[in-house]
Amino acid sequence: MRRDFLFVIVLSAAALVPQSALAQSKGHHRKTPPPPADTAAPTSPSALAASALTATSVTLSWNAATDNVGVAGYRIYNSGSLIGSTSSTSLPISGLIAGSSYAFTVAAFDASGNVSAPSAQLAVSTPAAPPAPAPQILWSAGMEAGNLSEWSEKVNSDSADSWAVLAANEGIPPRGGKWVLKQSVTGTVGGTRMQRYPEINSLTSAGTTFYISWWDYYPTKFTAASSTPGSFMFMNFEIASQDNCAACYYPIWALFIDPSNFTLVLGWSPSGMAPAEGPHAGESGKRGYTSTVPIPVAQWVYFEVMITPSATFSGAVKIWMNGVVLFDQQNVKTRFPTVGVGGSMWTAHTGYGSNINPTPATHYVDDVTISLGRLQ
C-alpha cells in the first residue's frame, strides 16, 4: 500500500470526529462550581408560651421556625442574655428566684450560623416561695384553765411553790392569755419545779432534736441577800436525767442567774452528779458558761432551748433569748447512758434558789411549748 495514501486516511478520520464530541470530552475534566452560600436566616419562632410555672422553674414552648435549608435549633434568652439552647420547640428552665420577673425570647438558627430575629418577648413572674411549714408542736401549756393540769408534775422543796395566777391580779401585763405560771422562792432556801415527761421521754429514746420555748417575766432584778460568796443561787430551767438507780435523777444542764449583772450562766453538772466525763470529751467536774446579755426586767422575755439528746459526745444544747444566741454547746452529753433504769431525760421550769433579794423571789412563765423546730 502507498504510505502517502495511509496518511491521508488517518488525517481524514480525525477530521471526521465531530467538534461537539471534542468539547464534551474536554468538559469531563472541569470542577463543578460550589452551590451559592446560605445566607438566609430562619423565620422567628412564634407563640412563645410558659407552662408548669413554680417559684423556681418554668417550661417554655413555641411554634417552630422555618428555614430554606432547615432549622438546626433554638436559643433562649432572658433579658437578652443567653440561658439555654435546644433542638426541640420547648425547654424547661430551672434555678429561677421566687417572686422575680423575667423577660424571655427565643431565636432560631440554622447549620450555616444564620440566626433569626428574636421572638416576641414573654414576661414571666415567678410566685413567692411558699411559707415554711410551722414546726410541729408536741405539747404546750398556757395555764388558761386556771390550773397546772397541763403539766405532768409539780415538785416543791423547802420554801417555794408554783401556782396558776391571773396576770392582772399580779400587776403584770398578760402574755398569751389571762393566766400565767407563777414561781416563787418564799424563804431563805427553796425550790419548785414544773415538769413534763411523755414527749421528751419519746424524743430522748429516738435521739430526736427538740425545742423548748417559753416566755419569762421578772418584775425586778435578783441580787444576793448575803455577802457570803456562793450563797446566792437562782435556777430557772434545767435538763435532768436518771442514772441507773430508781432515785438517782440529777440536773445535767441548768440555767442560773448571776446576781452581779443579772445575766445567765449555763451550768454543767450543777450538783456534781452528771456523768463523770463531760460535758465534752476529756473534761470532768462542774462547768459554767457565761453570757454578757442582761435579762430584761419588767417585760416578757422569749427563751428557746434546743436539745439533742445523747449519752455520748454527740449531743447539743443551744439557748436563745429574744432571738439572740446566748449559749451554743456542741458535741456534749445531755443525759445518762441507757443502762437498766437509767437514761431517761426531762426538762423542768423552776424557781429554785437561796439567799435571794427580794424575797419572795418571783418570776412568771407563760406559753411553754415542746416542738420539733423553732417557732419564731
Buried (B, 14 or more C-beta within 10 A) or exposed (E): EEEEEEEEEEEEEEEEEEEEEEEEEEEEEEEEEEEEEBEEBBBBBEEBEBEEBBBBEBBBBBBBBEBEEEBBBBBBBBEEEEBBBBEEBEBEBEEBEEEEEBEBBBBBBBEBEBEBEBBEBBEBEBEEEEEEEEBEBBBBBBBBEEEBEBBBEBBBEBBBBBBBBBBEEBEBEBBBEBBBBBBBBBBBBBBBBBBBBEBBBEBBEEEEBBBBBBBBBBBEBBBBBEEEEEBBBBBBBBBBBBBEEEEEBBBBBBBBBBBEEBBBBBBBBBEEBBBEEBBBEEEEEEBEBEBEBEBBEEEBBBBBBBBBBBBBBBBBBBBBBBEEEBBEBEBBBBBBBEEEBBBBBBBBBBBBBBBBBEBBBBBBBBBBBBBEBEBE
